[in-house]
Amino acid sequence: MPELPEVETMVRGIREALVGATILQALPCPCTRKPIDISPDPSEIQRRTGGCRIRAVNRLAKRVLIELDSSDLFVIEPRMTGLMLLSDPPSTAHLRFRWDLKRGRERYALWFWDRRGLGTLRLYTLEERARLLGPRVLGPDALEMTPRLWQHSLAGTSRPIKVALLDQKRVAGIGNLYASEILHQARISPFLAANRLSEVELRRLHSATRAVLEKAIQYEGSTLADGTYRNALNQDGGYQNEHRVYGKGECLCATCRKARIVRVVQAQRSTFYCPRCQCMAPAG
């Protein structure tokens, strides 16, 4: 489930503890569950990173970047259930990777935990980052979009706007939950063709994207009923209490108080919207 707000919260939660620390060892945890994708070989990871100092911790779309003074960097993609933790994990059975760290006399650990085993962990060189995570793979970050960038990004697709928002080559960082919330706040139908948004709708989309994502970051992300997402200290996020439409099918719309939230499936993903606030008949 982690999307831009959750990954940004992870980054902010671990940055202070990591920057300036030295990696004593970085190695996979013994785990009998479905293995996550780790590359290169763990022995090479340890050879290239042991003794390195962490220079920066940043976010790239839905990925956590841990940059080293050797110019290598860890790229962790949490995907559905991955967490970056500095405290005790929700369970020890799903621990996937561990960094043993040292700063001064203090020794501590950072963990990557993943219940479903869908996450990935890679050690990239700068050249690999540019080639594998550059503009041809990822669009502009959702928080860096402008109305003009939105127009340029969406002009080339007639797919429904909800589906287009999930295309990471067009805009990076938005996932299924926040796409529904953004479109509701922008008063845009999820069925509207992306290249048919007016200038006014593009401005509303831009404003809603920033407002929803920034508020979700302020609340440290959304912890849903399954309890999977936790922050770096293994605590719930708070933005789930601010959701207007996501997960609220059949509930009275909290915005207009007149229509009920509808759940439909688009591109095999659930979409939640208010047919009154986001008025437009489904295409076709």
N, C-alpha and C positions, 0 to 999 in steps of 0.2 A: 503493500500500500504506500510506502514512503514516496511522496512527491516533493516538489520544490520546497514547500515550507518545512516538511519533516526533515529533509536532508540538510537544509540550512540550519535547522535547530540542532541536528547532530553535529555539524561543523562548529557552530558556536559553542556547543557544550563540551567539545574536546579540545578546541584550539588552544586555550590558555595552558592546559596541562601538557600539551604536546610540543608546542613551539619551543625550541631550545633544548629539548630532551635528546639524549643519545639512545639509539636502538642497541640494546644488548643482544637480543635475538628476536627474530620474526619467524614464526613457524605455525603450521597447521595444528589444530587441536585434535586429539584422538576422538573420532566421532563415528558411530555405527550407523548414522542416518545417511540419507541421500547426500553424496559429496557435492560440494559447490565447485564451481569452475575456478581453479587457481592456476595462474601461469606467470612466469615460467616455472620450472621444477622447483620445489621448496628448497632444495639444496643450493640452487643458484640464487634464489631470493635471499637466503641467509648469507651467502658469500658476498653479494652485492650491497647488502644493507647493514650487516653487523658492524657496529662502530660508527655508523653515519649519524649525523645530527639532523633533526627535523627542522627545516627552515620555514615552512609555511603549511597551513591547513586551509583549504579552500573548497568551494563547491563549483562543480561544472554540471549544469542542468540537474539531473537526479543522481549525480555521482559525488563521492567524497574524494578529494585529492589530498594526499599527504606528500609534500614535496621535501626532498632530502638535499643536503648540501653537496651530494655527489651529482646532482642534476637528474637522478632517477626520481620517479614518483610512484607511489601506490595509488591505484585507481580502484575504488571500491564502489560497486553498484549494488545497493541494498535490495532493489526490486521489491517483491511483494512483502517480505517479512524480515528483512535484514535490519540489524541495529548495531550501532557503534556505542560501546559501553565502557565506562570507567569504574562502574560499581558492579555488585553482584548481578548476574544475568537472571532472566526469568526462569531459566532451567539450565543445568549443566549439559544436558544431553544434546543441545543444539549449538554448542560453542563450535565455531569453525576455524578461527584464526586468533593468534595472540601475539602481541608485541610486548616484550619486556623492555622497560624504559628506565633510564636513570637521569636524574638532574641533580647535581650536587651530591649530597648523601642520600637523597630520596630515591627509592626504587618502587615502581608500580607497574601496572599492566593496563593495556588497552585491549578490548575484546571485540571481535566481530561475531555476532550471534545471528543465526538464521534458521527459523523454525522449519520452513518448507524447502530450504536448500536451493533456492532459485537465484541467489545472489552470485556475484562474481568478484574476484580479487585479482588484480593484475599489477605487475611491476613494469612500468614503461620507461623508456628513454624519452628525452624531449622530442626526438624525431618520430618516435612511435606515437606520442601524444598528438603531434601536429598532423600525422597521417591518418590516425584512427579516430581522433576526436575533433578534427578540424571542421571548418565551415561546410564541407561537403557531407559531413555526417550529422552535425548538429546545427540547428538554426540559432538565431539570437536568443539569449536568455529572456525568459518571460518578463522579468523585472526590468529589462533594458529596452523593451519594445516602445516604440512611439507610434502615433497614428499613421505616420507615413510608412514605417516598417510593417505595420499590420497590413496596410493596403498592398504593399509590395509582396508580402509573404502569402497573402490569401488570393491574390489576383489570378494565380495559375490553377486554381482548383474549384470545381463546381460541387465538390462533396459537401454534405451538410456541415455547418460550422462546428457543431459539437465534435464530429469526427476529425475535422481539420485541426482542431486544437490539440488533439492527441498525437499529431504527426510531429515528431521531434526534429525533423528536418526543416519544418516551417517555423516552429517556435519551441524552444527547449525548456522543459521543466514542468509543464502542465500535464496532469494525469486525469483520470476519470472523475474523481471526486471534485476537484477544484474546477474542472471544466463546467460541470453542472452549476456550481455555485456562482462562477463568474458570469455565465450566460443569464442566470436569473437576475443577478444584480444589474447587469447591463440591459435587461428587458429585451433580450434577443431570443427568438425561437431557435431551439437546437436543430430544427429542420431547414432553416434558411441556408441557401447555397452560399458558401464562403465568399465567392467572388461577386455576390450580389449585395453585400453590406454597403449601405450608404455612408457618406462621410460622417454623418451624425452617429450612426451605429458604430462606426470604427472608433470614434472618439469615446463613446460609451464603453466599448469593449476595452479600450486602453485604460480608461479610468477604473473600471471594475476589476480588471486583472491586477492592477497595482493595489487597489483597496483590499481585495480578498486575500491575496498572497501576503501582503504586509501584515494584515491583521492576524492571519493564521500563524505567521512567524512569531508575532508578539505573544500569541497564546501557546507557542511551542508545539504546533501541529495538532492533528486530530487522532485521538485514540478511539477506535470504533468498538463495537460490542465484543469482537473477538479478543480485544485487549492486546493485540500484537504489537502495535507501535508504542514505544516508550522512548523517553529522551535519554541522554547520556548517563543520567543518574538513576535510570530504571523507574522513572515516574511518568504518569499519564500526561499527555498533552491536554489542552483545554478548548481547542477550537471546535470540537464536535458539538459543544453546547451552543455554538453560534450558527450551525448549519441552517440554511433556509429551506433547502429542497432535498439535498442528498440523503437518501435512506428514509425519506418521509412520504413514500407513496401512500395515497389515500388520506393523508392528513390535510387539514385545512391550511391553506397557504398563509404563512405568518405575515406576508407582505400586504396582500389585498384583503385577506380575511373573508373572501367570497367564493373562491374556487378551491378545489382539492388538487393536491400534487399528483401528477401522473408519472408512472414509471413505464418507459418503453425500452426496447433494445435497439441500439445502433452499433453496427460493426462489432457485434457480439459483446457489447458492454452496456451496462445499465445507464440510462439517462433519466434524470428526474427534472421535471419542469412544471411550471404553473401555466395552464392553458389561457388564463386571463392576463396575467402579467407579461407573458411571452407569447402573445397572440399571433398564431399563424397555423393554418392547416398543414398537416404532413404532406410533403410532396408525393405525387403519384397516387 
